């Protein structure tokens, strides 16, 4: 239904991106959308795969955040014939479903630690990231806050109009340009009348 809140599947590795995932969750909520996220995988591989793909099935929009880790790779050729990570499975399923995909990749200038790098699966990760950058328009983020701004701006394209709201949070301007995070009725008038002493105080 048009007035129902859209659901956003947030796909990323959790171990190295906890702060980033919180920022993405906040960005979804600010755009009036509901984030679904897998913070803790079930105990066995079969349940983990099923739970992850189920979240993609329930989503209206897929948000993929990719950094320097490949993510958990379920064992066994039968359950995982391609030997790919659950994060990559989620992306492939979003492609199969043909839902909107918003892709965010960590910029080379983003600070990282040695523990953030998945050396063992670096080749697999590079191949995967090369593929997603070929198949999608990609935004590069330099910090958790920068990621949040990118997600807010990208999700704004899929937000349903609501005439009862005064304005929406969309792109966040760079300082010193003013940024109002929440609807404020007085911003809708061209001129404020009366209470001059208070207006002068605010101006000062």
GROMACS elastic network, one bead per residue, 0.5 to 0.9 nm:
[ bonds ]
;  ai    aj funct       b0    kb
    1     4     6  0.54986   500
    1     5     6  0.87995   500
    2     5     6  0.83028   500
    2   160     6  0.73364   500
    3     6     6  0.87609   500
    3   160     6  0.74061   500
    3   162     6  0.86081   500
    5    32     6  0.66207   500
    5    33     6  0.54907   500
    5    34     6  0.66398   500
    5   160     6  0.87191   500
    6    32     6  0.77022   500
    6    33     6  0.50126   500
    6    34     6  0.61831   500
    6    35     6  0.87175   500
    6    59     6  0.77354   500
    6    60     6  0.60110   500
    6    61     6  0.76674   500
    6   158     6  0.86428   500
    6   159     6  0.80315   500
    6   160     6  0.87632   500
    7    28     6  0.87900   500
    7    33     6  0.58039   500
    7    35     6  0.59139   500
    7    36     6  0.70511   500
    7    58     6  0.73225   500
    7    60     6  0.52530   500
    7    61     6  0.64861   500
    7    62     6  0.87719   500
    8    28     6  0.72940   500
    8    33     6  0.67599   500
    8    34     6  0.59235   500
    8    36     6  0.60668   500
    8    37     6  0.86500   500
    8    56     6  0.86236   500
    8    58     6  0.86371   500
    8    59     6  0.54079   500
    8    60     6  0.60252   500
    8    62     6  0.57848   500
    8    63     6  0.68045   500
    9    34     6  0.86163   500
    9    35     6  0.59787   500
    9    36     6  0.50697   500
    9    37     6  0.63453   500
    9    55     6  0.64823   500
    9    56     6  0.60428   500
    9    58     6  0.80406   500
    9    59     6  0.54944   500
    9    60     6  0.77377   500
    9    61     6  0.62542   500
    9    63     6  0.59445   500
    9    64     6  0.82446   500
   10    21     6  0.77862   500
   10    24     6  0.76858   500
   10    25     6  0.79811   500
   10    35     6  0.65869   500
   10    36     6  0.62102   500
   10    37     6  0.54499   500
   10    38     6  0.80749   500
   10    56     6  0.89549   500
   10    61     6  0.87670   500
   10    62     6  0.63910   500
   10    64     6  0.61473   500
   10    65     6  0.76536   500
   11    14     6  0.88454   500
   11    21     6  0.89482   500
   11    37     6  0.70955   500
   11    38     6  0.79653   500
   11    52     6  0.89587   500
   11    62     6  0.73990   500
   11    63     6  0.60225   500
   11    65     6  0.62627   500
   11    66     6  0.84815   500
   11    87     6  0.62931   500
   11    88     6  0.89545   500
   11    90     6  0.70117   500
   11    91     6  0.77435   500
   12    17     6  0.75784   500
   12    21     6  0.78935   500
   12    37     6  0.89756   500
   12    38     6  0.89786   500
   12    63     6  0.84963   500
   12    64     6  0.59745   500
   12    65     6  0.50314   500
   12    66     6  0.60543   500
   12    67     6  0.83100   500
   12    71     6  0.79327   500
   12    87     6  0.61393   500
   13    16     6  0.64984   500
   13    17     6  0.64290   500
   13    18     6  0.85352   500
   13    65     6  0.79289   500
   13    66     6  0.74546   500
   13    67     6  0.81113   500
   13    69     6  0.68187   500
   13    70     6  0.73181   500
   13    71     6  0.53906   500
   13    72     6  0.80529   500
   13    87     6  0.69170   500
   14    17     6  0.52891   500
   14    18     6  0.56776   500
   14    21     6  0.75996   500
   14    38     6  0.82212   500
   14    39     6  0.64679   500
   14    40     6  0.83472   500
   14    71     6  0.82051   500
   15    18     6  0.65586   500
   15    69     6  0.86265   500
   15    71     6  0.84342   500
   15   116     6  0.82904   500
   16    19     6  0.85535   500
   16    20     6  0.88133   500
   16    67     6  0.81497   500
   16    68     6  0.82006   500
   16    69     6  0.74008   500
   16   115     6  0.81136   500
   16   116     6  0.56170   500
   16   117     6  0.86572   500
   17    20     6  0.51130   500
   17    21     6  0.61024   500
   17    22     6  0.87436   500
   17    65     6  0.87571   500
   17    66     6  0.89823   500
   17    67     6  0.80387   500
   17   116     6  0.87798   500
   17   144     6  0.87244   500
   18    21     6  0.52129   500
   18    22     6  0.64559   500
   18    23     6  0.88910   500
   18    39     6  0.89004   500
   19    22     6  0.52020   500
   19    23     6  0.64568   500
   19    24     6  0.88320   500
   19   144     6  0.65257   500
   20    23     6  0.51122   500
   20    24     6  0.62945   500
   20    25     6  0.86615   500
   20    65     6  0.85342   500
   20   143     6  0.79923   500
   20   145     6  0.78564   500
   20   147     6  0.71215   500
   20   148     6  0.77179   500
   21    24     6  0.50238   500
   21    25     6  0.61164   500
   21    26     6  0.85958   500
   21    37     6  0.86309   500
   21    65     6  0.84501   500
   21   144     6  0.83255   500
   22    25     6  0.50537   500
   22    26     6  0.62283   500
   22    27     6  0.86303   500
   22   144     6  0.86694   500
   22   148     6  0.89198   500
   23    26     6  0.50704   500
   23    27     6  0.61562   500
   23    28     6  0.87220   500
   23   144     6  0.63945   500
   23   145     6  0.68499   500
   23   147     6  0.73300   500
   23   148     6  0.52230   500
   23   149     6  0.88728   500
   23   151     6  0.88557   500
   24    28     6  0.62625   500
   24    29     6  0.87128   500
   24    35     6  0.83380   500
   24    63     6  0.87673   500
   24   144     6  0.84932   500
   24   147     6  0.72877   500
   24   148     6  0.55314   500
   24   149     6  0.89522   500
   24   151     6  0.65835   500
   24   152     6  0.82141   500
   25    28     6  0.52161   500
   25    29     6  0.63760   500
   25    30     6  0.87044   500
   25    34     6  0.82074   500
   25    35     6  0.58723   500
   25    36     6  0.84523   500
   25    37     6  0.85654   500
   25   148     6  0.86221   500
   26    29     6  0.51470   500
   26    30     6  0.61221   500
   26    31     6  0.87170   500
   26    35     6  0.87121   500
   26   148     6  0.76705   500
   26   152     6  0.88879   500
   27    30     6  0.51321   500
   27    31     6  0.64368   500
   27    32     6  0.88801   500
   27    33     6  0.86186   500
   27   148     6  0.57717   500
   27   149     6  0.75500   500
   27   150     6  0.89030   500
   27   151     6  0.61848   500
   27   152     6  0.51244   500
   27   153     6  0.89070   500
   27   155     6  0.83036   500
   28    31     6  0.52582   500
   28    32     6  0.64860   500
   28    33     6  0.50510   500
   28    34     6  0.62566   500
   28    35     6  0.60676   500
   28   151     6  0.76763   500
   28   152     6  0.69601   500
   28   155     6  0.74207   500
   29    32     6  0.50039   500
   29    33     6  0.52482   500
   29    34     6  0.61556   500
   29    35     6  0.73126   500
   30    33     6  0.73715   500
   30   152     6  0.75349   500
   30   168     6  0.87437   500
   30   169     6  0.70475   500
   30   181     6  0.89381   500
   31    34     6  0.88436   500
   31   152     6  0.67896   500
   31   155     6  0.69394   500
   31   156     6  0.66835   500
   31   159     6  0.68939   500
   31   168     6  0.75693   500
   31   169     6  0.68282   500
   31   170     6  0.80620   500
   32   159     6  0.77046   500
   33   155     6  0.87178   500
   33   159     6  0.80773   500
   35    59     6  0.88054   500
   36    55     6  0.69000   500
   36    56     6  0.89448   500
   36    58     6  0.88632   500
   36    59     6  0.79309   500
   37    40     6  0.89818   500
   37    52     6  0.87774   500
   37    55     6  0.78396   500
   38    41     6  0.64324   500
   38    51     6  0.82935   500
   38    52     6  0.71101   500
   38    55     6  0.84155   500
   41    44     6  0.82482   500
   41    45     6  0.86625   500
   41    47     6  0.81464   500
   41    48     6  0.54573   500
   41    49     6  0.87924   500
   41    51     6  0.81287   500
   41    52     6  0.84120   500
   42    45     6  0.74985   500
   42    46     6  0.86311   500
   42    47     6  0.58232   500
   42    48     6  0.50848   500
   42    49     6  0.88667   500
   42    51     6  0.79314   500
   43    46     6  0.88391   500
   43    47     6  0.72303   500
   43    48     6  0.72436   500
   44    47     6  0.56087   500
   44    48     6  0.62616   500
   44    49     6  0.88325   500
   44    74     6  0.87235   500
   45    48     6  0.50166   500
   45    49     6  0.61351   500
   45    50     6  0.85355   500
   45    73     6  0.88182   500
   45    74     6  0.54857   500
   45    75     6  0.72215   500
   45    76     6  0.89815   500
   45    79     6  0.80515   500
   46    49     6  0.53423   500
   46    50     6  0.61778   500
   46    51     6  0.85562   500
   46    74     6  0.81983   500
   46    79     6  0.70885   500
   47    50     6  0.51063   500
   47    51     6  0.59131   500
   47    52     6  0.84560   500
   48    51     6  0.52406   500
   48    52     6  0.61364   500
   48    53     6  0.86485   500
   48    74     6  0.84360   500
   48    86     6  0.80408   500
   49    52     6  0.52658   500
   49    53     6  0.61975   500
   49    54     6  0.84680   500
   49    74     6  0.79903   500
   49    79     6  0.85557   500
   49    86     6  0.65770   500
   49    89     6  0.80789   500
   49    90     6  0.87615   500
   50    53     6  0.53507   500
   50    54     6  0.59856   500
   50    55     6  0.87084   500
   51    54     6  0.50905   500
   51    55     6  0.64137   500
   51    56     6  0.89656   500
   52    55     6  0.53030   500
   52    56     6  0.66947   500
   52    57     6  0.89018   500
   52    86     6  0.73950   500
   52    87     6  0.85029   500
   52    89     6  0.83392   500
   52    90     6  0.65800   500
   53    56     6  0.50646   500
   53    57     6  0.62595   500
   53    58     6  0.87683   500
   53    86     6  0.88292   500
   53    89     6  0.75953   500
   53    90     6  0.59882   500
   53    93     6  0.68471   500
   53    94     6  0.87475   500
   54    58     6  0.63287   500
   54    59     6  0.87749   500
   55    58     6  0.51227   500
   55    59     6  0.63074   500
   55    90     6  0.86405   500
   56    59     6  0.51418   500
   56    60     6  0.82645   500
   56    61     6  0.84589   500
   56    62     6  0.72411   500
   56    90     6  0.65978   500
   56    91     6  0.85532   500
   56    93     6  0.68961   500
   56    94     6  0.62614   500
   56    97     6  0.84607   500
   57    60     6  0.83222   500
   57    93     6  0.81265   500
   57    94     6  0.79510   500
   57    97     6  0.76727   500
   59    62     6  0.67533   500
   59    94     6  0.88115   500
   59    99     6  0.80902   500
   60    99     6  0.63455   500
   60   100     6  0.73724   500
   61    94     6  0.84826   500
   61    99     6  0.58853   500
   61   100     6  0.51465   500
   61   101     6  0.62689   500
   61   102     6  0.77069   500
   61   155     6  0.87664   500
   61   158     6  0.85851   500
   62    90     6  0.89006   500
   62    91     6  0.79505   500
   62    94     6  0.65726   500
   62    99     6  0.68905   500
   62   100     6  0.61216   500
   62   102     6  0.61633   500
   62   103     6  0.83375   500
   63    91     6  0.89928   500
   63   100     6  0.85023   500
   63   101     6  0.59845   500
   63   103     6  0.59934   500
   63   104     6  0.77281   500
   63   151     6  0.83272   500
   64    87     6  0.85162   500
   64    90     6  0.89372   500
   64    91     6  0.73756   500
   64   101     6  0.74138   500
   64   102     6  0.62538   500
   64   104     6  0.60754   500
   64   105     6  0.82184   500
   65   102     6  0.86458   500
   65   103     6  0.62423   500
   65   105     6  0.59040   500
   65   106     6  0.77848   500
   65   147     6  0.88661   500
   66    69     6  0.76952   500
   66    70     6  0.84139   500
   66   103     6  0.79694   500
   66   104     6  0.62951   500
   66   106     6  0.62210   500
   66   129     6  0.77432   500
   67    70     6  0.82385   500
   67   104     6  0.87392   500
   67   105     6  0.60234   500
   67   107     6  0.82787   500
   67   116     6  0.83767   500
   67   117     6  0.85094   500
   68   106     6  0.78526   500
   68   112     6  0.87231   500
   68   116     6  0.61820   500
   68   117     6  0.50038   500
   68   118     6  0.61786   500
   68   119     6  0.88089   500
   68   122     6  0.79965   500
   68   125     6  0.77402   500
   69   116     6  0.66400   500
   69   117     6  0.56950   500
   69   119     6  0.82486   500
   69   121     6  0.77900   500
   69   122     6  0.77156   500
   69   125     6  0.71292   500
   70    73     6  0.82195   500
   70    84     6  0.87507   500
   70    85     6  0.65433   500
   70    86     6  0.89748   500
   70    87     6  0.76077   500
   70    88     6  0.83252   500
   70   117     6  0.89041   500
   70   118     6  0.65090   500
   70   121     6  0.63289   500
   70   122     6  0.73453   500
   70   124     6  0.73260   500
   70   125     6  0.52311   500
   70   126     6  0.88775   500
   70   128     6  0.87288   500
   71    84     6  0.89169   500
   71    85     6  0.55320   500
   71    86     6  0.67807   500
   71    87     6  0.62599   500
   71    88     6  0.84028   500
   71   118     6  0.84413   500
   71   121     6  0.88865   500
   71   125     6  0.88873   500
   72    84     6  0.84421   500
   72    85     6  0.52352   500
   72    86     6  0.60462   500
   72    87     6  0.76222   500
   73    80     6  0.82422   500
   73    83     6  0.66015   500
   73    84     6  0.57066   500
   73    86     6  0.61173   500
   73    87     6  0.86635   500
   74    79     6  0.76051   500
   74    80     6  0.64186   500
   74    83     6  0.72891   500
   74    84     6  0.76507   500
   74    85     6  0.68045   500
   74    86     6  0.72053   500
   75    78     6  0.87195   500
   75    79     6  0.74786   500
   75    80     6  0.67307   500
   75    83     6  0.74277   500
   76    79     6  0.57502   500
   76    80     6  0.58918   500
   76    81     6  0.73147   500
   76    83     6  0.79169   500
   77    80     6  0.50098   500
   77    82     6  0.74205   500
   77    83     6  0.70110   500
   78    81     6  0.56635   500
   79    83     6  0.88980   500
   80    83     6  0.52438   500
   80    84     6  0.69231   500
   80    85     6  0.87656   500
   81    84     6  0.80883   500
   84    87     6  0.82163   500
   84    88     6  0.63026   500
   84    89     6  0.69486   500
   84   124     6  0.81222   500
   85    88     6  0.52124   500
   85    89     6  0.63519   500
   85    90     6  0.87568   500
   86    90     6  0.61812   500
   86    91     6  0.86866   500
   87    90     6  0.51876   500
   87    91     6  0.64862   500
   87    92     6  0.88205   500
   88    91     6  0.50583   500
   88    92     6  0.61687   500
   88    93     6  0.85692   500
   88   128     6  0.74870   500
   89    92     6  0.50976   500
   89    93     6  0.61151   500
   89    94     6  0.86236   500
   90    93     6  0.51477   500
   90    94     6  0.62594   500
   90    95     6  0.87392   500
   91    94     6  0.51026   500
   91    95     6  0.63262   500
   91    96     6  0.86749   500
   91   101     6  0.84816   500
   91   132     6  0.87999   500
   92    95     6  0.50747   500
   92    96     6  0.62120   500
   92    97     6  0.86959   500
   93    97     6  0.61489   500
   93    98     6  0.85239   500
   94    97     6  0.50615   500
   94    98     6  0.61039   500
   94    99     6  0.59940   500
   94   100     6  0.79894   500
   94   101     6  0.72779   500
   95    98     6  0.50035   500
   95    99     6  0.68308   500
   95   100     6  0.84917   500
   95   101     6  0.78072   500
   96    99     6  0.81638   500
   98   101     6  0.83137   500
  100   158     6  0.89728   500
  101   136     6  0.77074   500
  101   137     6  0.89947   500
  102   136     6  0.79559   500
  102   137     6  0.77529   500
  102   138     6  0.74626   500
  102   139     6  0.83700   500
  102   151     6  0.80860   500
  102   154     6  0.72073   500
  102   155     6  0.82098   500
  103   132     6  0.78350   500
  103   133     6  0.82458   500
  103   136     6  0.70801   500
  103   137     6  0.70065   500
  103   138     6  0.51836   500
  103   139     6  0.63787   500
  103   140     6  0.86745   500
  104   137     6  0.89949   500
  104   138     6  0.57469   500
  104   140     6  0.56539   500
  104   141     6  0.68161   500
  104   147     6  0.75185   500
  104   150     6  0.81427   500
  104   151     6  0.82144   500
  105   129     6  0.82173   500
  105   133     6  0.87459   500
  105   138     6  0.68911   500
  105   139     6  0.62630   500
  105   141     6  0.63573   500
  106   109     6  0.82629   500
  106   110     6  0.65351   500
  106   139     6  0.85372   500
  106   140     6  0.55195   500
  106   141     6  0.51568   500
  106   142     6  0.64176   500
  106   143     6  0.81810   500
  106   147     6  0.86886   500
  107   110     6  0.54306   500
  107   139     6  0.88475   500
  107   140     6  0.51062   500
  107   141     6  0.53365   500
  107   142     6  0.53761   500
  107   143     6  0.85910   500
  108   111     6  0.82219   500
  108   140     6  0.87508   500
  108   141     6  0.89653   500
  108   142     6  0.77962   500
  109   112     6  0.89590   500
  109   141     6  0.88818   500
  109   142     6  0.62377   500
  110   141     6  0.73845   500
  110   143     6  0.60937   500
  111   142     6  0.78150   500
  111   143     6  0.78323   500
  112   115     6  0.82017   500
  112   116     6  0.62720   500
  112   117     6  0.80767   500
  113   116     6  0.53782   500
  113   117     6  0.73455   500
  114   117     6  0.56347   500
  114   118     6  0.87585   500
  115   118     6  0.76848   500
  117   120     6  0.88840   500
  117   122     6  0.80899   500
  118   121     6  0.57537   500
  118   122     6  0.58639   500
  118   125     6  0.84475   500
  119   122     6  0.50618   500
  119   123     6  0.84095   500
  120   123     6  0.80567   500
  120   124     6  0.89716   500
  121   124     6  0.53810   500
  121   125     6  0.61795   500
  121   126     6  0.86859   500
  122   125     6  0.51039   500
  122   126     6  0.61143   500
  122   127     6  0.87019   500
  123   126     6  0.51630   500
  123   127     6  0.63259   500
  123   128     6  0.86891   500
  124   127     6  0.52528   500
  124   128     6  0.62430   500
  124   129     6  0.86713   500
  125   128     6  0.50926   500
  125   129     6  0.60751   500
  125   130     6  0.84660   500
  126   129     6  0.51473   500
  126   130     6  0.59867   500
  126   131     6  0.85386   500
  127   130     6  0.51421   500
  127   131     6  0.62520   500
  127   132     6  0.88470   500
  128   131     6  0.51386   500
  128   132     6  0.63679   500
  128   133     6  0.86789   500
  129   132     6  0.52035   500
  129   133     6  0.61088   500
  129   134     6  0.85377   500
  130   133     6  0.52547   500
  130   134     6  0.62374   500
  130   135     6  0.87710   500
  131   134     6  0.51117   500
  131   135     6  0.62113   500
  131   136     6  0.85956   500
  132   135     6  0.50916   500
  132   136     6  0.58608   500
  132   137     6  0.85854   500
  132   138     6  0.81456   500
  133   136     6  0.54266   500
  133   137     6  0.67526   500
  133   138     6  0.60997   500
  134   137     6  0.79627   500
  134   138     6  0.89152   500
  139   147     6  0.85785   500
  139   150     6  0.71104   500
  139   151     6  0.89677   500
  140   146     6  0.88264   500
  140   147     6  0.78502   500
  140   150     6  0.84391   500
  141   144     6  0.75185   500
  141   145     6  0.85394   500
  141   146     6  0.55655   500
  141   147     6  0.50539   500
  141   148     6  0.87567   500
  141   150     6  0.75575   500
  142   145     6  0.82400   500
  142   146     6  0.59592   500
  142   147     6  0.71941   500
  143   146     6  0.50286   500
  143   147     6  0.62125   500
  143   148     6  0.86729   500
  144   147     6  0.50536   500
  144   148     6  0.62712   500
  144   149     6  0.88371   500
  145   148     6  0.50237   500
  145   149     6  0.64084   500
  145   150     6  0.87722   500
  146   149     6  0.52127   500
  146   150     6  0.63628   500
  146   151     6  0.87531   500
  147   150     6  0.51031   500
  147   151     6  0.61679   500
  147   152     6  0.86181   500
  148   151     6  0.51626   500
  148   152     6  0.61530   500
  148   153     6  0.86053   500
  149   152     6  0.52072   500
  149   153     6  0.62101   500
  149   154     6  0.86235   500
  149   170     6  0.85075   500
  149   171     6  0.66995   500
  149   172     6  0.61234   500
  150   153     6  0.52176   500
  150   154     6  0.61040   500
  150   155     6  0.85750   500
  150   171     6  0.76707   500
  150   172     6  0.86253   500
  151   154     6  0.50818   500
  151   155     6  0.59440   500
  151   156     6  0.84289   500
  152   155     6  0.53429   500
  152   156     6  0.62073   500
  152   169     6  0.74662   500
  152   170     6  0.60040   500
  152   171     6  0.66361   500
  152   172     6  0.82038   500
  153   156     6  0.53063   500
  153   157     6  0.74703   500
  153   169     6  0.82017   500
  153   170     6  0.50562   500
  153   172     6  0.75949   500
  154   157     6  0.59524   500
  154   158     6  0.78904   500
  154   170     6  0.82935   500
  154   171     6  0.83823   500
  155   158     6  0.54687   500
  155   159     6  0.66173   500
  155   170     6  0.82823   500
  156   159     6  0.52120   500
  156   160     6  0.87011   500
  156   168     6  0.82826   500
  156   169     6  0.77871   500
  156   170     6  0.57476   500
  156   171     6  0.81734   500
  157   160     6  0.86547   500
  157   170     6  0.88680   500
  159   162     6  0.89967   500
  161   165     6  0.86739   500
  162   165     6  0.58190   500
  162   166     6  0.87599   500
  163   166     6  0.74782   500
  163   167     6  0.89774   500
  165   168     6  0.74282   500
  165   183     6  0.73995   500
  166   183     6  0.58006   500
  166   184     6  0.72340   500
  166   185     6  0.67993   500
  166   187     6  0.87162   500
  166   188     6  0.73695   500
  167   182     6  0.82239   500
  167   183     6  0.58719   500
  167   184     6  0.82645   500
  167   188     6  0.87879   500
  168   181     6  0.86774   500
  168   182     6  0.79641   500
  168   183     6  0.73057   500
  169   172     6  0.77926   500
  169   180     6  0.81233   500
  169   181     6  0.64352   500
  169   182     6  0.73484   500
  169   183     6  0.84609   500
  172   179     6  0.67183   500
  172   181     6  0.89034   500
  173   176     6  0.83333   500
  173   177     6  0.62192   500
  173   178     6  0.74262   500
  173   179     6  0.65855   500
  174   177     6  0.60553   500
  174   178     6  0.83876   500
  174   179     6  0.85253   500
  175   178     6  0.69843   500
  175   179     6  0.82248   500
  176   179     6  0.87527   500
  180   183     6  0.75581   500
  180   184     6  0.81242   500
  183   187     6  0.83297   500
  184   187     6  0.58017   500
  184   188     6  0.77090   500
  185   188     6  0.56637   500
  185   189     6  0.78016   500
  186   189     6  0.57054   500
  186   190     6  0.87162   500
  186   191     6  0.89175   500
  186   192     6  0.77551   500
  187   190     6  0.76893   500
  189   192     6  0.69013   500
  192   195     6  0.87340   500
  192   199     6  0.85674   500
  193   196     6  0.76616   500
  194   197     6  0.86031   500
  194   198     6  0.88886   500
  194   199     6  0.83792   500
  195   198     6  0.54727   500
  195   199     6  0.63261   500
  195   200     6  0.87962   500
  196   200     6  0.60714   500
  196   201     6  0.85256   500
  197   200     6  0.51530   500
  197   201     6  0.62505   500
  197   202     6  0.87530   500
  198   202     6  0.62326   500
  198   203     6  0.85758   500
  199   202     6  0.51212   500
  199   203     6  0.61276   500
  199   204     6  0.85971   500
  200   203     6  0.50035   500
  200   204     6  0.60934   500
  201   204     6  0.51359   500
